[in-house]
Amino acid sequence: MNLPSSIAMGPGIPSVNDRSDVGPRLSGALSCVILLGGICTIAVAVYTILVSYSSLPWWDTWEYMAAIAKGESPLSPSWLWRQHNEHRMVIQKLFFVVDLEMFHARQVFLLASIVIIQLMHLGLWGWSMRRLGGWRGALWRSGVGLMAFCIFCPSPWLTYAMGFQVCFVLSTLFATLSFVGLLLYWTEAQRHPGKPSSKFLWLSILAALCTTYSLANGNLVWPLLVAAALFLRLRASAVLSFAITGTVSTSLYFYHYVRPSYHAASAVLPGTPVRLLEFVAVYFGGSWVNETVVTAGVIGIIGLAAALVVLLRTPYYVRTSRAFALQLVLTSAFCVGTAVITAAGRLPFGVTYALQNRYQTFALLFWGSLGLLLLQYAFSLRAKQYRFLMAQICLLAVLVRGAILADRPIREARAHGFGLNIASTALRTGLYEPKLLAMVAEDSDKLLLGVNYFREHQLSLFSGWDSSLLGSPLDKALRVVSPSECTGRLEFTRPTDSAEPGLLVTGWAWDRKHHQPPREIIAATEGVITGLAAVGHSRPSVKTSDPEISSSYTGFAGYVRQSQPGAVVKVYAILHDSPPSACYFDSTDEGGRTVK
């Protein structure tokens, strides 16, 4: 379907070819740089997943595993429909089931799905810029680069370290698809007033249903769709379709709904309306500063004021048939509504809770929508021809600042993944230190239920190449190579706080043969593998002291089972050979004394 130019571009938005007097070469070059910045952001997101990966689930997932370990079928309608906090995450649970049944619950499928869903989301934005906005050339490249940055920005690093977060990216994708479907139906109705095709109407409704059952904020889509349908003066049948489906869906959602206790607490907090506004402001301002609540609040208020101005311009966008601008208005309203309901539920935890990095999935989409509106406005100013260049330069500055600050979320994600991998070695060796396990799951009983299920079915942390190493003779499990192929040091040992006797061991190691940190560390007592350690802790001092070592992430930590007092524990680096090989580098006795 080719839209008329009055609908596609909207009045007052000239084509790129009309702007030959505004420095098109410079504008085009800047747009390519912005697009490249967006592509680099995608690469950074994938890199974050790779360096922070752990097969061990974290926090919410253990709720799922405990139910399954107790005998509940993961495909039973009752479990799929069951409320999780405020949410009914039917679609997310289906992703979880696929990962459990087909990919050994190692989170690889979930994390890969997150990247694919985000790529689909970016593709949808790029397509709607062309189809609904008529964007071409420098404007389109700048817009796609901006949305790539906002969708894949690593600041919500938990999205790239926790497969459970697939629900967040599903929610944003389906919400966008629902708004695009509505606006495609509207533009179709403008072209064929008599009888527009209903395919886009049903696309919008289906996407809205998927949003609702991905995350609780999906319920916000229905009032937005009904209000937009009324404002766009769609046919009564279309308005009723949204209203009836939304009413039925919302009623089902809240049937036998159990309100979390902290929701009730937020209603009785003193100064609740002001605190709600403060929470929402910090929620959005956290995209720019993640430590200072006051500064984040001020920036958030500015963003909310800009969103209000945009909302007040909605009649103008309708009158001039600017479909893409309306998509941006709807998206901004959805993000603001998400922040409000998040504030209503999380306010008892304090305003600083708004700085939780996972909320940036929606906050960045909000800022991306405002940024696209700014680009469109600057591009439409014929008389003030350098405004678009200035907007591009501002956007490029934001990308540069993001690149400068990207190291922080990547480091936080790596530290999170390393902590999970240490916990994985504790669980596999049976040395359950309470403080460590409390970092993995809120309820230790549910955690242990899930771990026993994983062990019994050889899933997750018990499904890798090294799952059968513990208790095996070293010379039969692995090929032992010359100590010259690795280097390292066992620096600290202490008895564990677990019920079973054991040691916590830490240090650093380096795979000389392949010039990188080893895959893993194992410990052997009298020729039998008795311990495991994860590699990946930041040790910049080691890199500085040895020019041969090119990575700072050489530190390791893990657990060793104690067998008999005084026995010598030998520590080996697992090299990146195929198949993996073991390289000895240090020893200790089980009293924690180093033995050479």
Beta strands, then each sheet from edge to edge (+ up, - down):
strand 1: 479-481
strand 2: 486-495
strand 3: 502-511
strand 4: 520-525
strand 5: 528-537
strand 6: 555-561
strand 7: 568-575
strand 8: 581-589
sheet 1: 1+ 8+ 7- 4+ 5- 6+ 3- 2+
end
